[in-house]
Amino acid sequence: MSLPTMTGVGRLVADPELRFTANGKAVANIRLAFNSRRLNQQTQQWEDGDTFWVNGTAWEKLGEHAAETLAQGMEVVVTGDLRTEQWEKDGQKNSRPALIIRSIGPSLAYATATVTKAAAQQQGSGQQQRPPASPPQQQYRQGPPQNDQWSTGPGSNEPPF
């Protein structure tokens, strides 16, 4: 039986933490929160519903790319396999959900992003060429931009043509 797969839109609770195993494999720990929002029909205000918190793990190049690109508070689209982490502390058994991340990237619903292809591995050297590090190139907005030619005003569903 395989693990259940999850795809969703969530927010990064903290910056991804990149580490390396003893044999040199990159692994990024990525804390995520998924919550449901609903419109209260009486107050016409959005309200937060339940929140699902999960620790994600991204391995090797995906982990490195996530650590270089993503930051706390960003909305992301993520796909991965859900599993249960179990441990014992002070004689008490504990468990929590965890996500083995297969794919992750910024959500473009309220942000823009510039994508650059990762450099390919050099022949024979075994080392990876990396583009110069730069801060994430995303801009967050609460709604459409002020100069949006497609926006015809609040409550309008008509295109501007």
N, C-alpha and C positions, 0 to 999 in steps of 0.2 A: 504494500500500500504506500502511496506517495503522500508527501506533506501537502496540506492545503495551500493553494496559491492565492495571494492577495494583491490586488491592484487598487490604489487609492490616491487621493490628493490630501496631503497633510502639511504640517509645518515643522521645520527643524527647531527643536527645543534648545539646542546648543550647537556651536560649531562642530563639525566632524572632527573626531580625534584620530589622527593617523599614527599607527605604531607599526613595528616590524617584528615578525616572529624571529626566533633564534636562527632559523635557516634563511632569513632575509625576505620572506613574503610580506607584502604590505597588507594591512588590515585596518579599515576605518570603522570606528564605532559611531553610529549616527542615531541620535535620539529623536523620535518622531512623536507628534501628537495629531490625532485625527479627531475632529469633532463635527457634530451635526448642528447646523444652524437652521432655525425656522422663523418664519414671520409670524409674530403674534397678531392675529386678525383684529383684536380689540385695540391694541396700542399702535399698530402699524410699525412696530420696532422689531429688529432682528434680535433673537435671543439665542445664546449658546445652549446646546443640549448636552448630551453625554459626551465624554472624552475618552478615547482609547489611546493609551500611552504604550509605546513599544520601543525597545532597543533594537536597532538594525545593525547588521554587520555586512560590510562590502569588502570583498577581497581583491587583492592584486591591483591591476590597472584601474578597475572601477573604483576601488577605495582611494587610490591616489588622485584620480580625476575628481571625485566627489570632494575630497579634502581641499583641493586647489580651487574648486569652483563654488561650492555651496557655503552658506554662512547662516548663523542663527537667525530665525525669524522668516526665512525664505519659505515660500510655498513650493512644494515639490510634488511631482507625479512619481510614484514608486511602485515597483512590482517585485514580489519576492515570495519565498516560501515561509509560512508560519511554522514555528516549532515551540516547544516548551523547554525552557532552561530550568534545571533542577539542581539544588544544592542543599547541604545540611550545615547549619550553624548553631552552635550551642545545643546540640542534640535535637534541634527542631528542623523538620524538612520544609523547604521553601520552593516555590516555583513562580515563574512569570512567563508571559509570552515573549517571543523573540522573532525577528524577521531576518532571514538570510536574503539580502538584497541582490536581485538579478539585474535590475535596471533602475536608475534614478536620474532625474533631471529637473530643472526649474519649470514650474508651471507658468505658462505665458498668458494666463487669464488677466493678471494685473501687473505684468512685468514684461520687460524686453530682455533679450539675451543675445550676445554675440557668440557664435559657435566657431571653434577652430578645431580642425582635425588634429588628433595626436600624431606626433612624429612616429614613423615606423622604426622598428629595431634595426640597428646597423648590422650588416653582415659580418660574422666572425668575431666581433668585439664583445658581444654579450651584454653590452650596455645600451641603455635607452637614451635617445636624444630627446630632450624636453624643451618645449617652448618656454620663453622667459615667463617667470611668474608675474601675474598681474592681478589686481583686485577684481572680484566679480563685477562684471559689467551688466548690472541689472538695476532697473529703476522701478520702484514700487509706487503705485498710485491707488487711491481709494475708488476711483471711477475712471471714466474716459478722460483723456487729456482735454485741457481747456480749448485747444485749437483743433479739436476733432471735427473734420468736415462732415462726417457721417452722423454726428450727434445733432439732432434738431431740437433739443430741449427736453426737459424732464417730462416723462410720461408719454412721449410721442413714439409711435411705432412706425412712422412714415419715413421712408428714405428721403434724402435731400434732393431728389431729382424728379 
